[in-house]
Amino acid sequence: MLAVYLCEDNPEQLKHYTEVVQRYIMINDYDMQVRLATPSPAALLDNLQQDPPEYALFFLDIEFPAEKTTGLETAITIRQRLAFAEIVFVTTHSEMALLTFERKVEPMDFVVKDLGREQIDQKLRENIDYGYQRYTNYLGNTENLFTYTIGGRTFKLPMGDVYFVATAATPHKVTVHAATQLVEYPGFLKDIADQYPELYRTDKSFLVNLDNVSGIDEVNRRLIFPNGDETDVATRRFHEVKTLVQKHLKG
């Protein structure tokens, strides 16, 4: 998931930017989430220290008169702490654009507030699109991905986040149960099994990522996952599945 952070010391602007970002993420069904919207760079950095994201997109102001830390200094710290961080500055200080490049911050964009609210909102949406595209491209180059299509649009999940795929109640559809989401889309388990041999067929209705199994219910022959979800295991396959899972759990 791509985590989103906003840091702006004007409460009205912070609220508005957050609403624009959340609404656009929801409309596009992006695998993104606003983790924090704060007026304080110190609070932002503290949050990153306590719960660092793997992938993140930041919308930062540059000047914070009431704070000891500037937005530029915050961005430099972000660059030092995170391997994947896209940074967008939203500020009235257009004269500082060059400085952000001189300090090796390499922002994705520099949005000037003088543009007016409508154009700023559009710039926010464009940067969400571009940031998400860069995120999925990065995943494609570094991770094994699970890909699915809904309404002609292609989405990608790190295979490490996928718990299992199951036949859906709706005919000719499947559901993907992942660490951060549940998705239903048109498909057949047989085709998915052919495409992703790392998913194990435990039953006629389930393809399982055995790496993500957290426990076994031996009495009812079921696998248990970190979020509490469970899947059935066919009787003839239970011994083999149990052996594989126990090796993983011991490891």
N, C-alpha and C positions, 0 to 999 in steps of 0.2 A: 504494500500500500504506500502511496505517496502522501506523506504528512504535510499539512499546510500550516504555516505560522504567520500571524500578522502582528506587527508592532508599530503602533501609531499613538502619539500622545494626545491627540484631539479626540475626545470620547465620541463625539457625533460622527466624525469621519471613520473612526475605528469600527463603530457599530454598522455604518453603511457599507464599508468595504467588506466586512465579514458576511453580511447578508448577501451581497452581490456574489461573493465567492461560493458560499454554501449553496445558493440557489443554482448557480451555473454547474457546480459539481453534480447536484441532484438531477438536473435536467439532462445532462449528458451521461449519467450513470457511470462516472469515472470512479476508478478504484482509488479514491482520495478521501481525506478527512481533515477538517480543520481541527488541529490538536490544541492550538492556543491562540487567543487574540488578547493582546495585552498592551497597555500604554508604557510599559517599563522594559527597557533592554536588559536590565539586571534580572528581572523575573523570567524573561525569555531564556537567557543564558543559564539560569538556575534550572529551569525546566529541561533544557537540553542536557545538562549535566546529570540530572536525576533519571531521565528517561530518554536517552538518545534515540532518534529515529534512524532507520537504515537509509531511507530516501526522503528528502524534504524539499519543499518549495517555500521560500520566504518572501513576504512583502514587507519592506522596512522603510520607515522614514529615516532621514539622515540626522537631523538635529533634534535633540531632546534637552531643552534648556534646564529642566528641573532635575536632570539625571547626570551622574558623573560619566556615564558611558555614552558615546555617540553611536549613531546607526552604522557609521563606517567602521568604527572599532568593533562593534558587534558582528558585522559581516566578516571582518578579518578573523575573529575568534571562531565563527561558524566554519570558515574555510579550514581552519586548523583542526577542528574536531570531527567534521563529517566528511566522509569519502564522496558522497553524492549530495550536493546542495545547490539548488538553483535559487538565485537571489535577484529580486526585483526591487529597486528603490522607487518609492512613491513620495515625492518631496517638492517643496517650493524652491529648493536650492539647486537650480539647474547648473549653476557655476561650478558645482562640485563633481559633475559627471567625469571630467578628465581625471580628477584625483582618485576616483574609485578604480580607474584602470591603472594609474600609476602605483597604487598600493596593492596591485595584483588581486583585487577582489573579483574581477571578471564578472560583473553582473550580467544577467540575461537581458535586462531592460532597465531603462531609466524613465519613469513616468513623471512628468511635470504637472503639478496640481493646477497650474495656471490654465491648463487645457479646458477646465470646466468639468462638472460632474459627469455629464453624459459621455464625454470622450474618455475620461478616466475610467469609467465603468467598462467601456469597450476595451480599453487597454488591459484592464484586469482580466477580462474574459479571454482576450487573445493570449495573454501570458499563461493562463491556466491551460489552454489548448497546447501551447508550445512547450510548456513545462511537462505536461503529461506525455507529449510525444517524445521528448528527450528521455523521460523516465522509461517508457516502454522500449525505446531503442537501446537504452543502456541495459535493460534486463535481457533483451534479445542477444546482446553481445556477451553477457556475463553469466546468465543463468539458464537452466533448463526450464522452458515455459510450457504451460498448458494454455492452449488457444481455443476460443470458441467464438461463434458468430451469432449475433442477434440483430434481426432487421437489416442485414447487409453490412453491419458494423462489426469489426473484429476486436475482441478483447483478449488480454493476456494476463495470466497469473503465474507467479513463480511456482514450479512444481512442488517446492518445499512447503508451500502454503496449502496445498490440496490434501484434504483428508480422504475423501472418497467420491466416487460418482455413482449415482443410483438411477434406476428407471423411475420416471415421474408418474404421478397419477394420470396426467394428461397423456393420451396416446402419442407415440412418436416423439417424446421429449425425455430429457434426462435432467437431473439436478446435480450440480457440483457443490459439495459441502467443503468449504475452505475455512482457514483460520479466521478470516475477517468477513466472510460473506457467504450467502447461499444464493445460487443462480440457477434458474431453469431456462433451458434453451432447446431448440429442435435438434434431435440426434438419436443415435442408437448405440447401445453399449458395445456391440460387436465392432463397429467402426472405431470407437474410441479405444477399445482393447488393441486393435491392430495398429493404431497410431501411437499409443503410449504403452509399450510392453512393460514399462516399470510399474504399471498399475496391475495389481494381482486380482484375478477373478475368484472371489471367495464364495460366490453364490450366483445364481442366474440373474440376480438383480443388483449386484454390487461389484464395482472395481475399486480396489483399496490401495492407498499408498501406505504400505506396511511400516515405513519409516516413521509415520505419525501416530501409530497406535500407542496408546498409553496404558492399556490394560486388557485382560482377557477374562470374560465370564465363561468359565469352563462348563458350568452346569447348563446354561442356556445356549452354549456355542455362539457367543457373540464377541465382537471386538469393540473396545471402548476407546474413545478419542478425547483429547484434552478439553473440549467444550461440552462433553457429556453425551455427544451423539454416539449411537451404536449401530453396528451392521451385523447381519447374519453371516454365518459360515456353514456351508454345506457339510453334512456329516462326513462324506467321503474325503473332504479336504481339510477337516479340522486338525488332524494330527500334523500335517505338513505345515499348515498356517501357524499353529501353536509353536512349532519348532522354530520357524523363521522369526516370529515375533519375539520369542523369548531370547533368541540370540541378539536381537536388536536392543531389547530392554536391558540385557546384561552389559551390552556394549556402551 
